[in-house]
Amino acid sequence: MKSKTTKIALEGFGSYLGMQRGSFVVRDKDGKEERYPLFESDIGEIRIRSGNTVSAGALACIGFWQIDCLLLSGRGRPIAILRSLDDDSHVSTRIAQYESLKNGKFSDIAKQFVLSKIEGANEVLKKYGLRRLDYSRIEKIKSLQENDIRALRVLAS
């Protein structure tokens, strides 16, 4: 039987996340307590909204067990993700970035990214009847050579 992944959320204000006897303990401001045993439940994610507290022991356990921890602003917007040092999910992306540097595709990728951003911004400006961005920038970006990545950064800003 496949175990259900548990998510722990400190969404309100004044809650506390700590560790006691192999379990995560969530205590709200009224003193109500919930326990999440590490060995009995598969904890996949922990969400912590601003205004709550977390013990250092709980943070260490989150890192040790490689549980993703999402930090949110008071309004619920994601601010940061805490991950274990052993999490290597970014490695394949980084390798692809280095490969694109070797084979010269990085400039094409960067140009396409910048052009897409400019075209998207122009669509929004057009929708609201505002003055659109200068198209001479687009032509300059298209004409850039492989080694002009610094110039691309300047044109994009």
C-alpha positions in Angstrom: 0.0 0.0 0.0 1.4 3.4 -1.0 1.6 5.9 1.8 0.0 9.3 1.5 2.3 12.3 1.3 1.7 14.7 4.2 2.1 18.4 4.0 2.6 20.5 7.0 1.3 24.1 6.8 1.8 27.0 9.3 -0.7 29.3 7.5 -2.0 31.3 10.4 -0.2 33.7 12.7 1.6 32.7 15.9 2.1 28.9 15.2 5.2 27.0 16.2 6.9 24.1 14.5 9.3 22.0 16.6 10.5 18.5 17.2 9.7 16.2 20.0 10.5 12.4 20.2 10.8 11.8 16.5 7.8 13.9 15.5 7.2 17.3 14.1 4.9 19.2 16.5 2.8 22.1 15.3 1.3 24.2 18.1 -1.0 27.1 17.3 -1.4 30.3 19.4 -4.3 28.7 21.4 -2.1 25.8 22.5 -3.7 23.2 20.2 -1.1 20.7 19.2 -0.8 18.4 16.1 1.9 15.7 15.8 3.5 14.3 12.6 5.6 11.3 13.3 8.6 11.1 10.9 8.6 7.3 10.7 4.9 6.8 10.3 4.1 9.5 7.7 5.8 10.6 4.5 6.2 14.4 4.9 6.7 15.8 1.4 6.5 19.6 2.1 6.4 22.1 4.9 4.9 25.6 4.3 5.8 28.4 6.7 4.1 31.7 6.5 5.6 34.8 8.0 4.5 35.4 11.6 5.2 31.8 12.7 8.3 30.3 14.4 10.4 27.3 13.7 12.9 25.6 16.1 16.4 25.0 14.9 15.9 21.3 15.7 13.0 21.2 13.2 15.0 23.0 10.6 17.9 20.5 11.0 15.4 17.6 10.7 13.9 19.2 7.6 17.4 19.3 6.0 18.4 15.8 7.2 15.3 14.1 5.8 15.4 16.2 2.6 11.9 17.7 3.1 11.2 20.7 0.9 10.4 23.8 3.0 8.6 26.8 1.4 8.8 30.2 3.1 5.9 32.5 2.4 5.2 36.2 3.0 2.4 37.3 5.2 0.2 37.5 2.2 1.1 34.0 1.0 3.6 34.8 -1.7 6.6 32.4 -2.0 9.8 34.0 -0.8 12.3 31.2 -0.5 12.7 27.4 -0.6 15.0 25.7 1.9 16.6 22.5 0.6 19.1 20.0 1.9 22.7 20.4 0.9 22.5 16.9 -0.5 19.7 17.9 -2.9 21.3 17.7 -6.4 18.1 18.3 -8.5 19.7 21.4 -10.0 22.8 19.5 -11.4 21.2 18.5 -14.7 20.2 22.1 -15.4 23.6 23.4 -14.6 25.3 20.8 -16.8 23.0 21.8 -19.7 24.0 25.4 -19.1 27.7 24.6 -19.3 27.1 22.5 -22.4 25.4 25.4 -24.1 28.5 27.5 -23.4 30.7 24.9 -25.0 28.7 24.5 -28.2 27.8 28.2 -28.7 24.0 27.8 -28.2 24.0 30.0 -25.2 23.8 33.2 -27.2 20.9 31.9 -29.3 19.1 30.9 -26.1 19.8 34.3 -24.4 18.7 36.2 -27.5 15.5 34.3 -27.7 14.8 34.8 -24.0 15.4 38.5 -24.2 13.3 38.9 -27.4 10.4 37.0 -25.8 10.5 39.2 -22.7 10.5 42.4 -24.9 7.6 41.0 -27.1 5.6 40.1 -23.9 6.2 43.6 -22.5 5.1 45.2 -25.7 1.8 43.1 -25.7 1.0 44.3 -22.2 1.8 47.9 -23.2 -0.3 47.6 -26.3 -3.2 46.2 -24.3 -3.3 49.2 -22.1 -2.7 51.7 -24.9 0.7 52.8 -23.6 3.8 53.6 -25.7 5.6 50.4 -26.7 9.3 49.7 -26.5 11.6 50.8 -29.3 11.9 48.2 -32.1 15.5 49.2 -32.9 16.5 47.3 -29.7 15.0 44.1 -31.2 17.1 44.5 -34.4 20.2 45.2 -32.4 19.6 42.0 -30.3 19.0 39.9 -33.4 22.3 41.1 -35.0 24.5 40.4 -32.0 27.2 37.8 -32.4 28.1 34.9 -30.2 30.6 36.7 -28.1 28.5 39.8 -27.5 26.7 38.4 -24.4 27.6 41.5 -22.3 26.1 43.8 -24.9 22.9 41.6 -24.8 22.7 42.1 -21.0 23.0 45.9 -21.5 20.3 45.9 -24.2 18.0 43.8 -22.1 18.0 46.1 -19.1 
